[in-house]
Amino acid sequence: MTIDLHVTCVSAAPLGSRLEVESTVEQAGKSILFTSCRIFTLGEGDQRTLVATGVHTKKVVGHLQKVLPKSKL
């Protein structure tokens, strides 16, 4: 279940663009996950342009052991 969700659109991604998504679990508690992501368009060479950022706070119904590997708890 989503507790909080924020998306910030920074620039446009033209139709047909190649995209790269970086996502991170910032913190994992007993029943709540805090995550973030950044989305980029991929240009010539190593050029990346930020398209959007997002953060998501999620309540996990059940046990996190089923969601994350044990080493992350």
GIQUI-V100585 format. One record per residue. RES is the residue in one letter. SS is DSSP state (alpha for helix, beta for strand, coil for the rest). PSI is psi in radians with two decimals (999 if undefined). D_LAST is the distance of its C-alpha to the last C-alpha in Angstrom with 2 decimals. Layout:
res->{RES,RES}
ss->{SS,SS}
psi->{PSI,PSI}
d_last->{D_LAST,D_LAST}
//
This chain:
res->{M,T,I,D,L,H,V,T,C,V,S,A,A,P,L,G,S,R,L,E,V,E,S,T,V,E,Q,A,G,K,S,I,L,F,T,S,C,R,I,F,T,L,G,E,G,D,Q,R,T,L,V,A,T,G,V,H,T,K,K,V,V,G,H,L,Q,K,V,L,P,K,S,K,L}
ss->{coil,beta,beta,beta,beta,beta,beta,beta,beta,coil,coil,coil,coil,coil,coil,coil,coil,coil,beta,beta,beta,beta,beta,beta,beta,beta,beta,beta,coil,coil,coil,beta,beta,beta,beta,beta,beta,beta,beta,beta,beta,beta,coil,coil,coil,coil,coil,beta,beta,beta,beta,beta,beta,beta,beta,beta,beta,beta,beta,coil,coil,coil,coil,alpha,alpha,alpha,coil,coil,coil,alpha,alpha,alpha,coil}
psi->{2.33,2.23,-0.75,2.43,2.16,2.30,2.31,2.05,2.13,-0.69,2.98,2.64,1.86,2.60,2.28,0.00,2.58,2.36,2.63,2.31,2.23,2.16,2.57,2.40,1.91,-0.70,2.48,2.00,-2.84,-0.61,0.07,2.37,2.44,2.06,2.81,2.79,2.78,2.42,2.30,2.62,2.59,2.16,-2.77,2.41,-2.25,0.21,2.16,2.40,2.20,2.25,-0.78,2.72,2.75,2.65,2.53,2.22,2.16,2.30,2.23,2.12,2.12,-2.54,2.39,-0.39,-0.48,-0.29,-0.77,2.63,2.64,-0.63,-0.32,-0.22,999}
d_last->{19.37,20.04,20.20,21.47,22.68,24.79,26.61,29.09,31.71,33.11,35.56,36.88,35.93,39.24,39.54,38.74,36.55,33.86,30.49,27.33,24.02,21.23,17.99,14.81,11.52,12.21,9.38,6.82,7.39,7.94,10.67,11.46,10.91,13.12,14.67,17.89,20.45,23.85,26.61,29.48,32.77,33.69,37.21,39.45,37.94,34.71,35.54,32.75,33.49,30.89,31.41,28.66,25.45,23.04,20.15,18.44,16.59,15.53,14.98,13.46,15.85,14.51,10.99,8.07,7.72,11.04,10.26,7.45,7.43,5.56,5.66,3.83,0.00}
//
